[in-house]
Amino acid sequence: MFWDENYHIASAEKHVQGVMYMEPHPPLGKMLMGLMEVVIGANDKVDKHKFLETDHIEGADTPPETKYTGYRWPSVVLMALSVLFFYGILRRIIQNNLVAFLFSSFIIFDNALVIQARAAMLEGIQIFFLLAALYCFVNIVTRGTPIRLKHYAALGFVIGLGIMVKVTSAIELLLFVMLFGIDQWRNVQTYNYPELAKRLFVTVPAGVIPVVLVFLTVFYIHIGMGTKVIAGHTYKASPEYLQAIQRGDTWSLSTYTIGLRDNLKYMNEYADGVPRLDECKPDENGSYAMDWLLGKKSISYRWDKDTIDGKVQVKYMNIVANPIIWFSVIAGIVLSLGLMMSKFIYGQKEKDTPLFYWICAFTSLYMCYMLAILQIERVMYLYHYLLPLTFGSINLALIFSYIYREDILANNKHMWINLGLFITLVIAVFAFFAPFTYGIQMTEDQFEMRNWFSFWKLQVVQ
């Protein structure tokens, strides 16, 4: 196990064995991990009682025969399936299969995304629901039929699932604003406020109610499954809640009301107790949000040292950026902002209106996420950038298609060769940094070959 796996696996096992627990994140991700642990059954004969007695399971307390297949399965498989949503989003917007296919490599060959996705962590599951919601939104807008209330409801349902994995998925609530703007564009242009208010009166409940229902349902299942309490691990639960669990009354609505209140209170108090970023600390793993754009700072999840033929070789598990992808994404955002300024400030006519507004949409999602994160005072980490990185990767494909629209339509072979070489570079750099992603042994010299930038803060193990 490494990094937050020690927390999430312990939480998932509590679902498996029906133990009450509370955590700072919503429970859906751990529920899926626990479900697949039961379905796969790789640890049916393993004694896992220690998992229930802590929120952070140490390797020393984990039986050596423990397998992590079930816990990691949801993140691995859902992240792999999310590539289909990524491809579908680009295909429906750009209307070019090859461009969509080539840029889908961004979601496949980024080292940071891969190491998170192949672990029992939440980002792979979260990005699956994130891209599912984006695909739902793009499909509704591009299908060429009137936007109905059922479309708002479907979008709200998928957004709700993402929020119940990690709260940062709430950024996609902005999709409701965009969908309403597209739905009522004529009334917006004519300032028809009565019709806008009338439509708003029905679309807000249609979109928000599914989000709320998903929220309430997931917590209902979470609270109902917690039929046992481990001594010393009550998570500041109220006496009423603990008494209801002891009575075996966890599925009643009265217990649900009390349990939901206690869970939300715990999440709020936990968030308030998280320390702030302190970059003066020598062992600080967190980093400032604006530093993420260039991959600062990498985190050493774990390492294993061995001596082979007199040479020290180390297996590193580090979250590290694929610099070709990350640098290209931020370049795409800068180009997109320049394009938007040319339209809205200087009045320059766009050459492809639908594509231009899609660029505006994904650039806005990226910028709004980053602005929101900058308001958070608690320490944050490099992997919190994976959501805007996904928005930015889609945006880069769109800005490329906008700039080279004529070449794509003319099937210009030089453009295709250059794009092919660029994607080849993406894959080659991913392979070069793969030892950090897959724990492949490296000598100190091999490590230093990959220590490209001092601000990444990569640290060699002597």
One Martini backbone bead per residue (centre of mass of N, CA, C, O) as a GRO file, in nm:
protein
  462
    1MET     BB    1   0.101   0.033   0.013
    2PHE     BB    2   0.002   0.385  -0.060
    3TRP     BB    3  -0.073   0.645   0.093
    4ASP     BB    4  -0.426   0.650   0.083
    5GLU     BB    5  -0.466   0.344   0.097
    6ASN     BB    6  -0.453   0.312   0.409
    7TYR     BB    7  -0.737   0.443   0.433
    8HIS     BB    8  -0.933   0.322   0.211
    9ILE     BB    9  -0.904   0.021   0.286
   10ALA     BB   10  -1.008   0.046   0.574
   11SER     BB   11  -1.286   0.160   0.488
   12ALA     BB   12  -1.379  -0.064   0.295
   13GLU     BB   13  -1.374  -0.292   0.513
   14LYS     BB   14  -1.605  -0.174   0.682
   15HIS     BB   15  -1.818  -0.236   0.473
   16VAL     BB   16  -1.780  -0.541   0.461
   17GLN     BB   17  -1.820  -0.563   0.804
   18GLY     BB   18  -2.022  -0.340   0.921
   19VAL     BB   19  -1.868  -0.067   1.002
   20MET     BB   20  -1.855   0.217   1.160
   21TYR     BB   21  -1.781   0.532   0.987
   22MET     BB   22  -1.573   0.823   0.933
   23GLU     BB   23  -1.509   1.083   0.674
   24PRO     BB   24  -1.401   1.344   0.468
   25HIS     BB   25  -1.520   1.171   0.253
   26PRO     BB   26  -1.723   1.048   0.064
   27PRO     BB   27  -1.835   0.696   0.033
   28LEU     BB   28  -1.848   0.573  -0.262
   29GLY     BB   29  -1.557   0.477  -0.322
   30LYS     BB   30  -1.542   0.269  -0.079
   31MET     BB   31  -1.790   0.105  -0.161
   32LEU     BB   32  -1.670  -0.001  -0.426
   33MET     BB   33  -1.427  -0.138  -0.303
   34GLY     BB   34  -1.587  -0.331  -0.118
   35LEU     BB   35  -1.753  -0.470  -0.335
   36MET     BB   36  -1.505  -0.591  -0.496
   37GLU     BB   37  -1.389  -0.751  -0.263
   38VAL     BB   38  -1.631  -0.943  -0.251
   39VAL     BB   39  -1.649  -1.041  -0.546
   40ILE     BB   40  -1.350  -1.146  -0.571
   41GLY     BB   41  -1.229  -1.281  -0.299
   42ALA     BB   42  -0.904  -1.273  -0.229
   43ASN     BB   43  -0.959  -1.249   0.120
   44ASP     BB   44  -1.139  -1.473   0.263
   45LYS     BB   45  -0.877  -1.610   0.443
   46VAL     BB   46  -0.821  -1.334   0.574
   47ASP     BB   47  -0.711  -1.152   0.847
   48LYS     BB   48  -0.891  -0.820   0.897
   49HIS     BB   49  -0.928  -0.687   1.188
   50LYS     BB   50  -0.723  -0.444   1.178
   51PHE     BB   51  -0.889  -0.263   0.977
   52LEU     BB   52  -1.109  -0.186   1.213
   53GLU     BB   53  -0.890  -0.040   1.431
   54THR     BB   54  -0.842   0.171   1.191
   55ASP     BB   55  -0.767   0.445   0.952
   56HIS     BB   56  -0.450   0.337   0.934
   57ILE     BB   57  -0.301   0.092   0.769
   58GLU     BB   58  -0.038  -0.102   0.828
   59GLY     BB   59   0.186  -0.325   0.709
   60ALA     BB   60   0.228  -0.477   0.988
   61ASP     BB   61  -0.109  -0.530   0.997
   62THR     BB   62  -0.068  -0.693   0.729
   63PRO     BB   63  -0.108  -0.961   0.576
   64PRO     BB   64   0.107  -1.100   0.340
   65GLU     BB   65  -0.147  -1.235   0.166
   66THR     BB   66  -0.252  -0.981   0.074
   67LYS     BB   67  -0.487  -0.852  -0.162
   68TYR     BB   68  -0.565  -0.556  -0.387
   69THR     BB   69  -0.763  -0.598  -0.621
   70GLY     BB   70  -1.046  -0.510  -0.519
   71TYR     BB   71  -0.972  -0.219  -0.423
   72ARG     BB   72  -0.846  -0.135  -0.719
   73TRP     BB   73  -1.053  -0.194  -0.941
   74PRO     BB   74  -1.231   0.064  -0.975
   75SER     BB   75  -1.004   0.259  -1.060
   76VAL     BB   76  -0.885   0.105  -1.298
   77VAL     BB   77  -1.144   0.049  -1.472
   78LEU     BB   78  -1.280   0.330  -1.477
   79MET     BB   79  -1.039   0.478  -1.601
   80ALA     BB   80  -1.037   0.314  -1.861
   81LEU     BB   81  -1.336   0.386  -1.945
   82SER     BB   82  -1.298   0.701  -1.956
   83VAL     BB   83  -1.168   0.711  -2.237
   84LEU     BB   84  -1.435   0.690  -2.392
   85PHE     BB   85  -1.544   0.963  -2.303
   86PHE     BB   86  -1.316   1.135  -2.409
   87TYR     BB   87  -1.350   1.052  -2.703
   88GLY     BB   88  -1.655   1.128  -2.728
   89ILE     BB   89  -1.628   1.427  -2.679
   90LEU     BB   90  -1.439   1.494  -2.918
   91ARG     BB   91  -1.607   1.367  -3.146
   92ARG     BB   92  -1.866   1.548  -3.110
   93ILE     BB   93  -1.718   1.823  -3.148
   94ILE     BB   94  -1.503   1.779  -3.394
   95GLN     BB   95  -1.568   1.547  -3.608
   96ASN     BB   96  -1.291   1.361  -3.551
   97ASN     BB   97  -1.155   1.061  -3.497
   98LEU     BB   98  -0.842   1.103  -3.500
   99VAL     BB   99  -0.813   1.338  -3.307
  100ALA     BB  100  -0.955   1.199  -3.072
  101PHE     BB  101  -0.762   0.958  -3.055
  102LEU     BB  102  -0.490   1.105  -3.011
  103PHE     BB  103  -0.583   1.282  -2.753
  104SER     BB  104  -0.642   1.030  -2.567
  105SER     BB  105  -0.345   0.996  -2.471
  106PHE     BB  106  -0.360   1.194  -2.227
  107ILE     BB  107  -0.527   0.986  -2.041
  108ILE     BB  108  -0.310   0.743  -2.068
  109PHE     BB  109   0.005   0.904  -2.067
  110ASP     BB  110  -0.011   0.993  -1.762
  111ASN     BB  111   0.164   0.945  -1.479
  112ALA     BB  112  -0.027   1.060  -1.261
  113LEU     BB  113  -0.286   0.914  -1.347
  114VAL     BB  114  -0.181   0.622  -1.332
  115ILE     BB  115  -0.095   0.600  -1.030
  116GLN     BB  116  -0.379   0.666  -0.923
  117ALA     BB  117  -0.550   0.447  -1.087
  118ARG     BB  118  -0.373   0.184  -0.974
  119ALA     BB  119  -0.514   0.259  -0.708
  120ALA     BB  120  -0.674   0.291  -0.384
  121MET     BB  121  -0.815   0.557  -0.510
  122LEU     BB  122  -1.029   0.835  -0.613
  123GLU     BB  123  -0.954   0.959  -0.896
  124GLY     BB  124  -1.045   0.741  -1.100
  125ILE     BB  125  -1.346   0.752  -1.019
  126GLN     BB  126  -1.392   1.054  -1.050
  127ILE     BB  127  -1.314   1.081  -1.357
  128PHE     BB  128  -1.535   0.903  -1.462
  129PHE     BB  129  -1.773   1.088  -1.368
  130LEU     BB  130  -1.672   1.344  -1.499
  131LEU     BB  131  -1.675   1.237  -1.799
  132ALA     BB  132  -1.968   1.143  -1.796
  133ALA     BB  133  -2.088   1.429  -1.756
  134LEU     BB  134  -1.958   1.558  -2.006
  135TYR     BB  135  -2.084   1.366  -2.210
  136CYS     BB  136  -2.376   1.426  -2.141
  137PHE     BB  137  -2.361   1.725  -2.213
  138VAL     BB  138  -2.259   1.699  -2.507
  139ASN     BB  139  -2.489   1.516  -2.608
  140ILE     BB  140  -2.722   1.712  -2.558
  141VAL     BB  141  -2.611   1.953  -2.736
  142THR     BB  142  -2.536   1.774  -3.018
  143ARG     BB  143  -2.812   1.619  -3.108
  144GLY     BB  144  -3.046   1.839  -3.210
  145THR     BB  145  -3.239   1.858  -2.964
  146PRO     BB  146  -3.438   1.938  -2.735
  147ILE     BB  147  -3.424   2.054  -2.411
  148ARG     BB  148  -3.498   1.867  -2.134
  149LEU     BB  149  -3.561   1.778  -1.812
  150LYS     BB  150  -3.423   1.495  -1.834
  151HIS     BB  151  -3.141   1.614  -1.890
  152TYR     BB  152  -3.098   1.750  -1.621
  153ALA     BB  153  -3.134   1.490  -1.453
  154ALA     BB  154  -2.905   1.319  -1.574
  155LEU     BB  155  -2.680   1.515  -1.506
  156GLY     BB  156  -2.731   1.522  -1.197
  157PHE     BB  157  -2.677   1.225  -1.140
  158VAL     BB  158  -2.375   1.217  -1.229
  159ILE     BB  159  -2.272   1.447  -1.055
  160GLY     BB  160  -2.351   1.318  -0.784
  161LEU     BB  161  -2.152   1.080  -0.802
  162GLY     BB  162  -1.894   1.253  -0.802
  163ILE     BB  163  -1.942   1.397  -0.527
  164MET     BB  164  -1.948   1.110  -0.366
  165VAL     BB  165  -1.632   1.091  -0.393
  166LYS     BB  166  -1.568   1.410  -0.448
  167VAL     BB  167  -1.627   1.742  -0.387
  168THR     BB  168  -1.471   1.869  -0.639
  169SER     BB  169  -1.703   1.787  -0.848
  170ALA     BB  170  -1.881   2.052  -0.811
  171ILE     BB  171  -1.780   2.208  -1.064
  172GLU     BB  172  -2.011   2.072  -1.255
  173LEU     BB  173  -2.247   2.269  -1.188
  174LEU     BB  174  -2.179   2.459  -1.431
  175LEU     BB  175  -2.335   2.293  -1.648
  176PHE     BB  176  -2.611   2.412  -1.587
  177VAL     BB  177  -2.553   2.696  -1.683
  178MET     BB  178  -2.478   2.617  -1.974
  179LEU     BB  179  -2.738   2.465  -2.045
  180PHE     BB  180  -2.927   2.704  -2.001
  181GLY     BB  181  -2.796   2.895  -2.207
  182ILE     BB  182  -2.854   2.712  -2.453
  183ASP     BB  183  -3.160   2.671  -2.410
  184GLN     BB  184  -3.191   3.020  -2.371
  185TRP     BB  185  -3.050   3.202  -2.592
  186ARG     BB  186  -3.278   3.372  -2.714
  187ASN     BB  187  -3.372   3.501  -2.442
  188VAL     BB  188  -3.100   3.626  -2.376
  189GLN     BB  189  -3.072   3.812  -2.630
  190THR     BB  190  -3.379   3.948  -2.564
  191TYR     BB  191  -3.441   3.982  -2.258
  192ASN     BB  192  -3.648   3.741  -2.155
  193TYR     BB  193  -3.726   3.725  -1.835
  194PRO     BB  194  -3.991   3.565  -1.800
  195GLU     BB  195  -3.894   3.306  -1.950
  196LEU     BB  196  -3.643   3.257  -1.781
  197ALA     BB  197  -3.788   3.224  -1.508
  198LYS     BB  198  -3.975   2.995  -1.590
  199ARG     BB  199  -3.748   2.793  -1.666
  200LEU     BB  200  -3.590   2.807  -1.397
  201PHE     BB  201  -3.821   2.688  -1.214
  202VAL     BB  202  -3.777   2.386  -1.352
  203THR     BB  203  -3.463   2.328  -1.391
  204VAL     BB  204  -3.348   2.334  -1.107
  205PRO     BB  205  -3.500   2.089  -0.991
  206ALA     BB  206  -3.422   1.885  -1.218
  207GLY     BB  207  -3.109   1.901  -1.140
  208VAL     BB  208  -3.088   1.903  -0.816
  209ILE     BB  209  -3.251   1.662  -0.709
  210PRO     BB  210  -3.061   1.431  -0.807
  211VAL     BB  211  -2.822   1.520  -0.638
  212VAL     BB  212  -2.963   1.490  -0.363
  213LEU     BB  213  -3.051   1.193  -0.391
  214VAL     BB  214  -2.770   1.077  -0.412
  215PHE     BB  215  -2.667   1.182  -0.146
  216LEU     BB  216  -2.885   1.046   0.038
  217THR     BB  217  -2.850   0.751  -0.058
  218VAL     BB  218  -2.553   0.701   0.005
  219PHE     BB  219  -2.581   0.769   0.311
  220TYR     BB  220  -2.792   0.557   0.376
  221ILE     BB  221  -2.616   0.312   0.312
  222HIS     BB  222  -2.379   0.382   0.492
  223ILE     BB  223  -2.541   0.387   0.762
  224GLY     BB  224  -2.683   0.107   0.740
  225MET     BB  225  -2.405  -0.066   0.732
  226GLY     BB  226  -2.342   0.045   1.031
  227THR     BB  227  -2.374  -0.216   1.277
  228LYS     BB  228  -2.087  -0.147   1.407
  229VAL     BB  229  -1.870  -0.087   1.697
  230ILE     BB  230  -1.557   0.024   1.773
  231ALA     BB  231  -1.362   0.054   2.019
  232GLY     BB  232  -1.254   0.390   2.008
  233HIS     BB  233  -1.449   0.432   1.722
  234THR     BB  234  -1.685   0.698   1.709
  235TYR     BB  235  -1.640   0.988   1.578
  236LYS     BB  236  -1.825   1.168   1.764
  237ALA     BB  237  -2.074   1.032   1.815
  238SER     BB  238  -2.375   1.028   1.915
  239PRO     BB  239  -2.563   0.869   2.145
  240GLU     BB  240  -2.805   0.817   1.955
  241TYR     BB  241  -2.647   0.669   1.736
  242LEU     BB  242  -2.517   0.444   1.909
  243GLN     BB  243  -2.788   0.326   2.013
  244ALA     BB  244  -2.902   0.249   1.733
  245ILE     BB  245  -2.681   0.045   1.666
  246GLN     BB  246  -2.726  -0.140   1.915
  247ARG     BB  247  -3.035  -0.198   1.815
  248GLY     BB  248  -3.036  -0.237   1.495
  249ASP     BB  249  -3.136   0.074   1.362
  250THR     BB  250  -2.988   0.181   1.078
  251TRP     BB  251  -3.249   0.193   0.857
  252SER     BB  252  -3.380   0.420   0.981
  253LEU     BB  253  -3.479   0.748   0.958
  254SER     BB  254  -3.388   0.845   1.236
  255THR     BB  255  -3.096   0.742   1.212
  256TYR     BB  256  -3.027   0.890   0.951
  257THR     BB  257  -3.051   1.178   1.058
  258ILE     BB  258  -2.833   1.150   1.273
  259GLY     BB  259  -2.599   1.033   1.096
  260LEU     BB  260  -2.581   1.266   0.896
  261ARG     BB  261  -2.514   1.485   1.096
  262ASP     BB  262  -2.251   1.351   1.206
  263ASN     BB  263  -2.099   1.327   0.937
  264LEU     BB  264  -2.097   1.630   0.860
  265LYS     BB  265  -1.958   1.727   1.116
  266TYR     BB  266  -1.698   1.565   1.080
  267MET     BB  267  -1.613   1.680   0.806
  268ASN     BB  268  -1.592   1.974   0.903
  269GLU     BB  269  -1.386   1.932   1.137
  270TYR     BB  270  -1.164   1.805   0.967
  271ALA     BB  271  -1.116   2.042   0.773
  272ASP     BB  272  -1.039   2.247   1.002
  273GLY     BB  273  -0.780   2.054   1.099
  274VAL     BB  274  -0.624   2.108   0.858
  275PRO     BB  275  -0.340   2.210   0.760
  276ARG     BB  276  -0.136   2.429   0.634
  277LEU     BB  277   0.072   2.541   0.420
  278ASP     BB  278   0.441   2.454   0.458
  279GLU     BB  279   0.730   2.523   0.275
  280CYS     BB  280   0.942   2.509   0.523
  281LYS     BB  281   0.905   2.224   0.530
  282PRO     BB  282   1.099   1.950   0.446
  283ASP     BB  283   0.824   1.736   0.445
  284GLU     BB  284   0.646   1.877   0.239
  285ASN     BB  285   0.386   1.761   0.011
  286GLY     BB  286   0.270   2.010  -0.051
  287SER     BB  287   0.114   2.270  -0.266
  288TYR     BB  288   0.075   2.523  -0.472
  289ALA     BB  289  -0.153   2.565  -0.715
  290MET     BB  290   0.034   2.723  -0.927
  291ASP     BB  291   0.255   2.487  -0.929
  292TRP     BB  292   0.099   2.258  -1.086
  293LEU     BB  293   0.132   2.343  -1.387
  294LEU     BB  294   0.454   2.214  -1.363
  295GLY     BB  295   0.456   1.976  -1.126
  296LYS     BB  296   0.434   2.106  -0.845
  297LYS     BB  297   0.492   1.859  -0.630
  298SER     BB  298   0.629   1.581  -0.585
  299ILE     BB  299   0.551   1.246  -0.457
  300SER     BB  300   0.666   1.014  -0.223
  301TYR     BB  301   0.506   0.726  -0.160
  302ARG     BB  302   0.745   0.508  -0.219
  303TRP     BB  303   1.028   0.286  -0.122
  304ASP     BB  304   1.278   0.038  -0.248
  305LYS     BB  305   1.579  -0.103  -0.134
  306ASP     BB  306   1.869  -0.230  -0.318
  307THR     BB  307   2.148  -0.463  -0.374
  308ILE     BB  308   2.313  -0.495  -0.698
  309ASP     BB  309   2.621  -0.563  -0.766
  310GLY     BB  310   2.694  -0.307  -0.564
  311LYS     BB  311   2.421  -0.160  -0.642
  312VAL     BB  312   2.200   0.084  -0.590
  313GLN     BB  313   1.847   0.007  -0.592
  314VAL     BB  314   1.530   0.173  -0.671
  315LYS     BB  315   1.185   0.175  -0.589
  316TYR     BB  316   0.964   0.402  -0.722
  317MET     BB  317   0.670   0.598  -0.594
  318ASN     BB  318   0.573   0.860  -0.803
  319ILE     BB  319   0.429   1.164  -0.850
  320VAL     BB  320   0.448   1.254  -1.199
  321ALA     BB  321   0.480   1.437  -1.466
  322ASN     BB  322   0.399   1.486  -1.798
  323PRO     BB  323   0.541   1.749  -1.947
  324ILE     BB  324   0.405   1.755  -2.223
  325ILE     BB  325   0.117   1.772  -2.117
  326TRP     BB  326   0.127   2.001  -1.902
  327PHE     BB  327   0.251   2.223  -2.084
  328SER     BB  328   0.035   2.209  -2.309
  329VAL     BB  329  -0.211   2.280  -2.140
  330ILE     BB  330  -0.119   2.567  -2.055
  331ALA     BB  331  -0.086   2.669  -2.344
  332GLY     BB  332  -0.386   2.628  -2.421
  333ILE     BB  333  -0.500   2.828  -2.213
  334VAL     BB  334  -0.356   3.079  -2.317
  335LEU     BB  335  -0.473   3.069  -2.603
  336SER     BB  336  -0.771   3.079  -2.515
  337LEU     BB  337  -0.762   3.352  -2.371
  338GLY     BB  338  -0.674   3.508  -2.623
  339LEU     BB  339  -0.921   3.436  -2.794
  340MET     BB  340  -1.134   3.558  -2.601
  341MET     BB  341  -1.022   3.847  -2.606
  342SER     BB  342  -1.053   3.896  -2.914
  343LYS     BB  343  -1.365   3.882  -2.893
  344PHE     BB  344  -1.462   4.048  -2.617
  345ILE     BB  345  -1.263   4.307  -2.660
  346TYR     BB  346  -1.189   4.331  -2.995
  347GLY     BB  347  -1.410   4.187  -3.195
  348GLN     BB  348  -1.325   3.929  -3.315
  349LYS     BB  349  -1.389   3.697  -3.550
  350GLU     BB  350  -1.482   3.386  -3.553
  351LYS     BB  351  -1.429   3.078  -3.749
  352ASP     BB  352  -1.576   2.885  -3.513
  353THR     BB  353  -1.833   2.907  -3.315
  354PRO     BB  354  -1.882   2.637  -3.165
  355LEU     BB  355  -1.582   2.586  -3.091
  356PHE     BB  356  -1.537   2.844  -2.936
  357TYR     BB  357  -1.749   2.779  -2.706
  358TRP     BB  358  -1.610   2.522  -2.612
  359ILE     BB  359  -1.354   2.660  -2.523
  360CYS     BB  360  -1.488   2.839  -2.314
  361ALA     BB  361  -1.600   2.613  -2.134
  362PHE     BB  362  -1.325   2.462  -2.059
  363THR     BB  363  -1.176   2.712  -1.959
  364SER     BB  364  -1.378   2.780  -1.733
  365LEU     BB  365  -1.347   2.522  -1.570
  366TYR     BB  366  -1.050   2.557  -1.513
  367MET     BB  367  -1.055   2.843  -1.381
  368CYS     BB  368  -1.267   2.790  -1.158
  369TYR     BB  369  -1.114   2.575  -1.010
  370MET     BB  370  -0.857   2.737  -0.944
  371LEU     BB  371  -1.001   2.967  -0.792
  372ALA     BB  372  -1.125   2.788  -0.574
  373ILE     BB  373  -0.863   2.662  -0.461
  374LEU     BB  374  -0.732   2.943  -0.376
  375GLN     BB  375  -0.946   2.962  -0.122
  376ILE     BB  376  -0.792   2.736   0.011
  377GLU     BB  377  -0.603   2.685   0.313
  378ARG     BB  378  -0.541   2.413   0.299
  379VAL     BB  379  -0.370   2.153   0.221
  380MET     BB  380  -0.243   2.063  -0.102
  381TYR     BB  381  -0.217   1.855  -0.396
  382LEU     BB  382  -0.120   1.752  -0.704
  383TYR     BB  383  -0.384   1.567  -0.755
  384HIS     BB  384  -0.585   1.818  -0.762
  385TYR     BB  385  -0.508   1.870  -1.080
  386LEU     BB  386  -0.656   1.641  -1.253
  387LEU     BB  387  -0.914   1.785  -1.331
  388PRO     BB  388  -0.805   2.035  -1.492
  389LEU     BB  389  -0.632   1.858  -1.677
  390THR     BB  390  -0.875   1.738  -1.821
  391PHE     BB  391  -0.992   1.997  -1.928
  392GLY     BB  392  -0.723   2.085  -2.075
  393SER     BB  393  -0.704   1.843  -2.271
  394ILE     BB  394  -0.960   1.904  -2.423
  395ASN     BB  395  -0.888   2.196  -2.497
  396LEU     BB  396  -0.639   2.133  -2.670
  397ALA     BB  397  -0.795   1.985  -2.894
  398LEU     BB  398  -0.972   2.231  -2.966
  399ILE     BB  399  -0.750   2.442  -3.033
  400PHE     BB  400  -0.623   2.276  -3.254
  401SER     BB  401  -0.880   2.257  -3.434
  402TYR     BB  402  -0.907   2.561  -3.470
  403ILE     BB  403  -0.629   2.631  -3.599
  404TYR     BB  404  -0.646   2.347  -3.799
  405ARG     BB  405  -0.910   2.329  -3.967
  406GLU     BB  406  -0.819   2.339  -4.267
  407ASP     BB  407  -0.620   2.097  -4.250
  408ILE     BB  408  -0.828   1.887  -4.167
  409LEU     BB  409  -1.020   1.919  -4.410
  410ALA     BB  410  -0.764   1.874  -4.620
  411ASN     BB  411  -0.573   1.651  -4.520
  412ASN     BB  412  -0.294   1.733  -4.410
  413LYS     BB  413   0.000   1.560  -4.391
  414HIS     BB  414   0.180   1.747  -4.216
  415MET     BB  415  -0.008   1.771  -3.979
  416TRP     BB  416  -0.023   1.464  -3.915
  417ILE     BB  417   0.275   1.421  -3.865
  418ASN     BB  418   0.309   1.625  -3.634
  419LEU     BB  419   0.096   1.498  -3.449
  420GLY     BB  420   0.224   1.218  -3.437
  421LEU     BB  421   0.492   1.314  -3.309
  422PHE     BB  422   0.370   1.433  -3.055
  423ILE     BB  423   0.240   1.170  -2.947
  424THR     BB  424   0.504   1.013  -2.940
  425LEU     BB  425   0.632   1.194  -2.725
  426VAL     BB  426   0.430   1.138  -2.504
  427ILE     BB  427   0.490   0.831  -2.487
  428ALA     BB  428   0.799   0.845  -2.443
  429VAL     BB  429   0.791   1.009  -2.177
  430PHE     BB  430   0.625   0.810  -2.021
  431ALA     BB  431   0.835   0.579  -2.041
  432PHE     BB  432   1.069   0.733  -1.904
  433PHE     BB  433   0.882   0.777  -1.625
  434ALA     BB  434   0.778   0.484  -1.542
  435PRO     BB  435   0.947   0.407  -1.285
  436PHE     BB  436   0.764   0.593  -1.100
  437THR     BB  437   0.486   0.437  -1.170
  438TYR     BB  438   0.597   0.106  -1.143
  439GLY     BB  439   0.857   0.041  -0.974
  440ILE     BB  440   1.133   0.066  -1.120
  441GLN     BB  441   1.446   0.008  -1.111
  442MET     BB  442   1.708   0.241  -0.993
  443THR     BB  443   1.963   0.430  -1.021
  444GLU     BB  444   2.104   0.726  -0.958
  445ASP     BB  445   2.156   0.799  -1.255
  446GLN     BB  446   1.869   0.735  -1.358
  447PHE     BB  447   1.733   0.941  -1.180
  448GLU     BB  448   1.884   1.202  -1.281
  449MET     BB  449   1.777   1.182  -1.575
  450ARG     BB  450   1.468   1.251  -1.446
  451ASN     BB  451   1.569   1.528  -1.309
  452TRP     BB  452   1.470   1.803  -1.472
  453PHE     BB  453   1.342   1.964  -1.218
  454SER     BB  454   1.374   2.129  -0.920
  455PHE     BB  455   1.060   2.189  -0.861
  456TRP     BB  456   0.977   1.883  -0.819
  457LYS     BB  457   1.138   1.753  -0.571
  458LEU     BB  458   1.326   1.525  -0.619
  459GLN     BB  459   1.437   1.232  -0.424
  460VAL     BB  460   1.708   1.062  -0.356
  461VAL     BB  461   1.813   0.734  -0.276
  462GLN     BB  462   2.109   0.621  -0.116
   0.00000   0.00000   0.00000
